[in-house]
Amino acid sequence: MKKAISKTRLLLAAMVGMALLLPATAHAAAPGITGPAFNLTAQSAYITQPDGAMVYSWGYGCRIAPSGFAPTAISGTACPTMQVPGPTLIVTEGQTVTVTLTNGLPTAAGNNRFCSRL
């Protein structure tokens, strides 16, 4: 009987060891917009705080509708033209990424009214 229990424990330990060697799959924690091309805008807006107060702020958002959203469970969601924090950009490793940023901030913020490609 003791031999059977020892063999069972040894088998269980071997199975746990094998399971720990298997690679883990990483999952994105934050929802975002998918690329590889992004058309963003920087602009000012008033954002609503939890207490209902409106606060003047600068932020980033989508200039045109993104090609997609991730995870796919949030499809149909819109990317606003300004949000704080800005949208999470989700890309594939090794892929060339293009970000076109249109500066819509006020002149006092150093806005030269140009569009940059990063």
Backbone torsions as a table, in degrees:
resi	resn	phi	psi	omega
1	MET	NA	-42.3	179.9
2	LYS	-64.4	-34.4	178.5
3	LYS	-66.2	-38.4	180.0
4	ALA	-66.0	-40.6	179.3
5	ILE	-67.2	-41.6	178.6
6	SER	-63.4	-42.2	178.7
7	LYS	-65.4	-38.1	179.3
8	THR	-65.0	-42.8	179.0
9	ARG	-65.6	-41.2	179.1
10	LEU	-63.7	-42.2	178.8
11	LEU	-64.3	-43.2	178.8
12	LEU	-62.6	-43.5	178.9
13	ALA	-63.1	-40.5	178.7
14	ALA	-64.8	-39.7	179.8
15	MET	-66.7	-40.6	178.2
16	VAL	-65.1	-42.7	177.9
17	GLY	-60.1	-42.2	178.3
18	MET	-65.6	-39.8	-179.7
19	ALA	-64.6	-35.1	179.4
20	LEU	-70.7	-21.3	-179.8
21	LEU	-82.5	-17.5	-179.5
22	LEU	-69.1	140.4	-179.4
23	PRO	-69.3	141.7	177.7
24	ALA	-89.4	144.9	177.7
25	THR	-92.4	128.3	178.8
26	ALA	-86.8	142.0	178.1
27	HIS	-125.0	141.1	178.2
28	ALA	-67.2	137.0	-178.7
29	ALA	-92.4	-27.1	-175.9
30	ALA	-110.4	134.6	175.3
31	PRO	-71.5	153.2	-179.8
32	GLY	-164.8	-168.7	179.0
33	ILE	-104.7	147.3	-176.1
34	THR	-100.6	152.2	-175.9
35	GLY	-111.0	-157.1	29.8
36	PRO	-96.5	-0.5	179.4
37	ALA	-116.5	133.6	-178.6
38	PHE	-129.3	135.2	176.3
39	ASN	-115.9	101.0	-175.0
40	LEU	-110.8	160.8	175.5
41	THR	-131.9	144.1	172.8
42	ALA	-106.3	125.9	-179.4
43	GLN	-156.3	168.6	179.6
44	SER	-98.6	156.0	176.8
45	ALA	-167.2	168.3	172.9
46	TYR	-97.5	127.5	178.3
47	ILE	-111.1	145.6	-177.8
48	THR	-88.2	129.4	177.3
49	GLN	-87.2	164.1	179.9
50	PRO	-57.1	-28.7	179.9
51	ASP	-84.6	1.6	178.7
52	GLY	94.8	-9.6	179.4
53	ALA	-70.4	146.8	177.2
54	MET	-100.8	131.8	-177.9
55	VAL	-123.8	130.3	176.8
56	TYR	-71.4	131.6	-175.4
57	SER	-150.3	162.0	171.8
58	TRP	-109.6	145.6	178.7
59	GLY	-161.8	-177.8	179.7
60	TYR	-116.0	154.8	175.4
61	GLY	-162.6	-171.8	-178.2
62	CYS	-88.7	134.8	175.6
63	ARG	-82.9	-38.7	174.6
64	ILE	-131.4	166.1	-177.7
65	ALA	-59.9	132.9	179.0
66	PRO	-69.7	164.7	-178.9
67	SER	-71.1	-21.8	178.5
68	GLY	-178.1	175.0	179.5
69	PHE	-125.3	152.1	174.3
70	ALA	-136.5	140.2	-4.5
71	PRO	-68.2	161.9	-175.2
72	THR	-63.9	-14.7	179.1
73	ALA	-64.3	-18.0	180.0
74	ILE	-102.2	19.4	178.5
75	SER	-60.4	148.2	-176.9
76	GLY	92.3	-8.5	177.7
77	THR	-76.0	148.9	178.0
78	ALA	-99.0	150.6	174.0
79	CYS	-102.2	111.6	-177.3
80	PRO	-66.8	163.1	180.0
81	THR	-75.0	-14.7	174.7
82	MET	-152.1	130.1	176.3
83	GLN	-149.5	154.9	177.9
84	VAL	-127.9	120.8	-7.5
85	PRO	-70.5	169.4	179.3
86	GLY	-63.4	169.5	-178.0
87	PRO	-65.9	146.2	174.2
88	THR	-77.2	127.9	179.9
89	LEU	-95.3	120.5	-178.3
90	ILE	-107.2	121.0	-176.2
91	VAL	-132.0	168.0	177.4
92	THR	-96.3	132.6	179.7
93	GLU	-56.3	134.9	178.7
94	GLY	87.0	-10.1	-178.6
95	GLN	-84.8	144.0	175.4
96	THR	-73.8	131.3	-176.2
97	VAL	-116.5	136.2	177.3
98	THR	-119.2	125.9	176.1
99	VAL	-120.4	119.0	175.7
100	THR	-105.7	119.7	-176.8
101	LEU	-112.7	124.5	174.7
102	THR	-102.6	124.2	-178.1
103	ASN	-85.4	107.4	178.4
104	GLY	-108.1	18.6	179.8
105	LEU	-77.1	158.8	179.4
106	PRO	-63.6	156.5	-179.9
107	THR	-56.3	-36.6	-179.9
108	ALA	-61.3	-19.9	179.5
109	ALA	-86.5	3.8	-178.9
110	GLY	90.4	20.9	-179.3
111	ASN	-72.6	121.2	176.4
112	ASN	-100.3	8.5	178.7
113	ARG	53.8	51.8	175.0
114	PHE	-127.1	164.7	179.3
115	CYS	-110.8	125.5	179.6
116	SER	-108.2	146.9	172.2
117	ARG	-109.0	122.6	-179.5
118	LEU	-95.0	NA	NA
